């Protein structure tokens, strides 16, 4: 090296220094982009997992809600000979329900105690008897476990021999209140959820190009799988070691949701390609949702940028070396002219053809940088548009919440110029918008109308239905042509039915107080029990129920009840978000705790009663999030 020319040595030293810095920059840039792209792709895979979970939960939660609704209302419906149309309508509306079993103990005085219904060939089949009805799944051990084990609410998969459907059944107890006000279990409702439809929905969800999703029962049995021959015939304990190298203990931890949620496997469905696997447990059922994506697919978006970066890096290094050599030779040329190597340096300096080539290559790099700049500009535009769209959606939701809040009365005292009445209310949505409603207004000088309702479902659709319902209620109740409370409710039901395109329903308590006489007439359409706190501390229940929830059936008849209010009596009406509130240990607030708290509020003003009830609920729930909307209305008759 020392025998080489100064220009040569200088070009080598400078080139090596520049190349070292260039290589270090390439490596850092590569690692940085690798992590970013990998995180973005795994984020998309996580979104696929969430989408699969959401799709399954739609069926699972609906099945649970249907079972609970039936268990809460079946005794009432049977007393009205309405079980058959009620169950048949549910089966028609929810085709993924394979069958419904209802068994009620004979201690309950009913015409029939055992019911079985299923939907097939566009027809609902319904059986009722006073003896147990033998069905296609009664003797299955998983079905027996569901009935005999109170800790199991979702069964392991069962094959229904009637139609060869794979089903998982959900158990909901039927309860009544005894003379002491305590709940007693007197039967059960079991809904069979068809796994075939869930399997079809899961397989429709694209997880990348070749990825797929699997649904596994809490005991490890395949409920949904891209290979249908695996369903019910294999479990996760049968997975070969060359596919997933874990022992039975680790599999148990995965099923219980206590292990790492991401791992690596080599599934045979993907010809044993190395794959990224994500587990997530559904708390409602204990089922395990598994999303599988090949690593080659995860990293595929990275390959082209890497090749481009390597290409331009090598090209850049060559250009830097040639330029440095050229510049060095040009700078050292005066010194070289006095050496014996003048001719050689002259020849090197005469490589104008190489110089022209290097300029063309620099132009190519410049064009590529311009193209990357153009891509980046488009990316920023798209990102800005996505952000704007997201903000618009958020604005729409908050605007809907503001509109809904404007329908809820919040100014107190509510009747400052009325000596006979004092009232106060609270309204606490579980989400941004709510499905609860309440209202109070005078339809004439002496009659105060008050309402409390609860729309089925949650979120924005339920809130819109609530807003529409509240408008209809006030419009109908203000019409003096409807004299009785049940006439008002019947008209509200007809109008809600005509506008109910999403199959929502509304439970409603509607009362009318004659403020001069204290006479109360009310109609309760399947809403919660209301109470009257007497001035002497006694607590009366307004427990009469006068019909089905509103918006389900047209032209349904309703009744009404009467109650004579005395001076100092307070009416307390509320939604089920109060009694069904759960604390951090999943204990329910319940009717008993509510009644005991109400008894302690005797001789208090409505505002203070509401404040104390709110405080009781807040202390009870602790740090747990509120799961349902809460509304309370207290009306005190002052005579």
C-alpha positions, 0 to 999 in steps of 0.5 A: 500500500505504501508503494502506491500513489498518493491519489490511490491511497487517498481514494482508498482511505476516504472510500473505506471511511465513507463506505463504512458509514454508509453500511452502518446507516444501511444496517440501522435503517434496515433494522428500523424498517424491519421492526416497523413493518413487522409490527404493522403486519402483526397489527393487521393479523391481530385485527383479523383475530379481533374480527373473528372474535367479534363474529363469533361473539355476535352469535354467542351473546345473542344466544345467551340473551335469547336464553335469558330472555326466555327464562325470564319470560317463559312462565309469564308467556305460558300463563297467557298461552303465548309460548308457542308464538313467542318461541316460533318467532325467535326461531324464525328471527335467529336461524342459527338457533338449532333448537330450544329446550324448556323444562319447568318443575311441576311446583309451578302451576302451568298448563304445560311444563316441558317444551321443545322447538326447532326450525327446519325447512322454513318451518318452526316445529313446537312440542309441549307436554307435562312429561320430559320430551326426549330429543336428539341430544338428551342422552349425550354426555355433554348435554347431561353435564350441562344440566347436572353441573351448575358451573357449566353454562356452555356445553361441549360440542354435541351432534344433533342426530335429527339434522346432523348439526354440530351444536353447543348448548347454552344453559339459563335457569328459570327462577321465580320469587318465593313469598320471602322475596328470594329467587328459587330455580324451578327449571332451565332453558337450553338453546342449541347454537349451530356451529355449522353457521359459525364455521362458515362465517369464520371461513369467510373471514380472510386472514391474509392470503393463506392464513386461517382461523380455528375455534376450539372448545374449552376442553380442546375439541375443534369446533371450527377448522378449515379441514372439516374432517378435524371437527369433533374428531380431533383435539389440540392434544392430538397435535403432532410435535412437529406441528406444535412442540408443547406438552399437555401441561402447556396446552392446558395453560393455553386453553385456560388463557394463562399462557403466552398468547402468541407462539410459532407452529408448523401446521400441516394445513400450510404444508408445515410452513413456519407460522405465526399463531395467536390465541385468545380466549372468549370469556363468555364460553371459554372457547379458544380462538386461534389465528394462523398466518404464515411467517412468509406472508407476514414478511412478504411486504418486507422483501421488495423494500429490502431488495431495493435497498440493497440494490441502491446501497451497492449502486451508491457504494460504487458511485461513491468509490468512483467519485472519490477516486475521480475527485482524488485524482483531480486534486492530486493531478498537479502533484502527479505531474512531477512524478514518473507515473504521470502517464498512468495518472493521465490515463486514469484521469481520462476515464471520461466514459466511466464518469459519464456512466457514473452520472447516469447512475446518479440520475437513476438514484435521483429518480428512485429518490423522487419516486420514494418521495412521491410514495411518501407524499401519497402515504401522508395524504392517505393517512390524513384522509383516514384520520379525518374519516375517523374524526368524522365518525367520532364527531357523529357519535358524540353529536348523537350523544348530545342529541340524546342528552337533550331529550333527557330532562336535567333541570330541577326543581322540575315543577317549581309552581306545583305544590302537590308534586316534587320529583328528581331523576338521574340518568347514567349511560354505560356508554356514550349513548344509552338505551334507557329513557324516562320522561314526565310532563302534565297532560293537563292541569291535574294529571302528571304523566311519567314514564321509564323504559329500557330498549333491548340492546346497546350502542347507537342503534338502541339509542336511536330507537330510544329517541324515536320511542321517547318522541312517540311516547310523549306525542301519544300521552299528550293526546287527550283522546287516549283516556287510560294509561293502557290505551296510551301504551297500546297506541305506543306499541302499534306505532313502535311496531310500524317503525321497528325495522331492527327488531328492537323491543321496549319495556315501559312503565307508564303512570298517570297521577291525579295531583288533586286526589293522589290517584295513580293509574299505571300500565307496566309493559314487562318493565321492572317492579316499581316501589312506593315508599310510604310516609310511615316507612312501609314499602309497597310494590307496584308488581303488576305486569300488564303485557309484553314488551312494546314493538314486538307484536302489533295490536296487543292488548294491555291492562292497567292497575290503580294505587291510591297515593297518600301525602308523603308517599314516594314512587321509585321507578328505575331500569334493570341497570340498577338491580343487575349492577355487578361489583368487582367480585361479580356480585349483583346489587339485586332487589333485596339490597335496593329495597333495604336502601329504599326503606332507609330513605323515608321522609327524605326529599326526592333529590336526597333520595336519588343522591343517596341511591347514586352513592350506594351504587357507586360504593357497591360497584367500586372500580369496576366499569358500569355494564348497563345504563342506569336511570332512576326517577323518584316522585313524591306526592305532597297532597 
